[in-house]
Amino acid sequence: MDLHEVIGLVAAVFTTTSFLPQVFKTYKTKDTSGLSLSMYIIFFIGVLLWLIYGVWINSLSIILANLITAILTLYLLVMKIKYK
């Protein structure tokens, strides 16, 4: 693994885990009033496109970061719709 991929993986860890506080708070409180549905839909589409791009160029850091982020974002979208 080269330095570029290591930096990409470290960046992926930080950006992906930044969603965890919101996921935990939403899970605990079931309060989604502060979440913008349209923002998360647009963001989710972007994450899916990044995931496709990562697969296309065979970049582990892009694939892992966006796969996990897609799952966390999808969870928040489901919670937003469920607890509207």
C-alpha positions as CSV (number, residue, x, y, z in Angstrom):
1,M,0.0,0.0,0.0
2,D,1.5,3.3,-1.0
3,L,1.5,6.6,0.9
4,H,-1.4,8.0,-1.2
5,E,-3.7,5.1,-0.2
6,V,-2.7,5.4,3.4
7,I,-3.5,9.1,3.4
8,G,-6.8,8.3,1.7
9,L,-7.7,5.6,4.3
10,V,-6.9,8.0,7.2
11,A,-9.0,10.7,5.6
12,A,-11.8,8.2,5.0
13,V,-11.8,7.2,8.7
14,F,-12.1,10.9,9.8
15,T,-14.8,11.9,7.3
16,T,-16.8,8.7,7.7
17,T,-16.8,8.7,11.5
18,S,-17.9,12.4,11.5
19,F,-21.4,11.0,10.9
20,L,-21.5,8.8,14.0
21,P,-22.5,11.5,16.5
22,Q,-25.5,12.4,14.4
23,V,-26.4,8.7,13.9
24,F,-26.1,8.0,17.7
25,K,-28.1,11.2,18.6
26,T,-30.9,10.4,16.1
27,Y,-31.0,6.7,17.3
28,K,-31.3,7.8,20.9
29,T,-33.7,10.7,20.6
30,K,-35.7,9.7,17.5
31,D,-35.7,13.5,16.8
32,T,-35.0,14.3,13.1
33,S,-36.4,17.8,13.1
34,G,-33.0,19.3,12.6
35,L,-32.2,17.1,9.6
36,S,-32.8,18.4,6.1
37,L,-34.4,15.6,4.0
38,S,-33.4,17.2,0.7
39,M,-29.8,17.7,1.8
40,Y,-29.4,14.1,2.8
41,I,-31.0,12.9,-0.4
42,I,-28.6,15.0,-2.5
43,F,-25.7,13.9,-0.3
44,F,-26.7,10.2,-0.6
45,I,-26.7,10.5,-4.4
46,G,-23.3,12.1,-4.4
47,V,-21.9,9.4,-2.1
48,L,-23.3,6.6,-4.3
49,L,-21.6,8.3,-7.3
50,W,-18.3,8.5,-5.4
51,L,-18.7,4.8,-4.5
52,I,-19.2,3.9,-8.2
53,Y,-16.1,6.1,-9.1
54,G,-14.1,4.3,-6.4
55,V,-15.0,0.9,-7.8
56,W,-14.2,2.2,-11.3
57,I,-10.7,3.3,-10.4
58,N,-10.2,0.5,-7.9
59,S,-9.5,2.8,-4.9
60,L,-9.9,1.0,-1.6
61,S,-10.0,4.3,0.4
62,I,-12.8,5.8,-1.8
63,I,-14.8,2.5,-1.8
64,L,-14.6,2.0,2.0
65,A,-15.3,5.6,2.9
66,N,-18.3,5.9,0.6
67,L,-19.7,2.5,1.3
68,I,-19.8,3.2,5.1
69,T,-21.0,6.8,4.6
70,A,-23.8,5.5,2.3
71,I,-25.0,3.1,5.0
72,L,-24.9,5.8,7.7
73,T,-26.6,8.3,5.4
74,L,-29.3,5.8,4.4
75,Y,-29.9,5.1,8.1
76,L,-30.5,8.8,8.7
77,L,-32.7,9.1,5.7
78,V,-34.9,6.2,6.9
79,M,-35.0,7.7,10.4
80,K,-36.0,11.1,8.9
81,I,-38.8,9.6,6.9
82,K,-40.0,7.3,9.8
83,Y,-40.0,10.0,12.5
84,K,-41.2,12.9,10.3
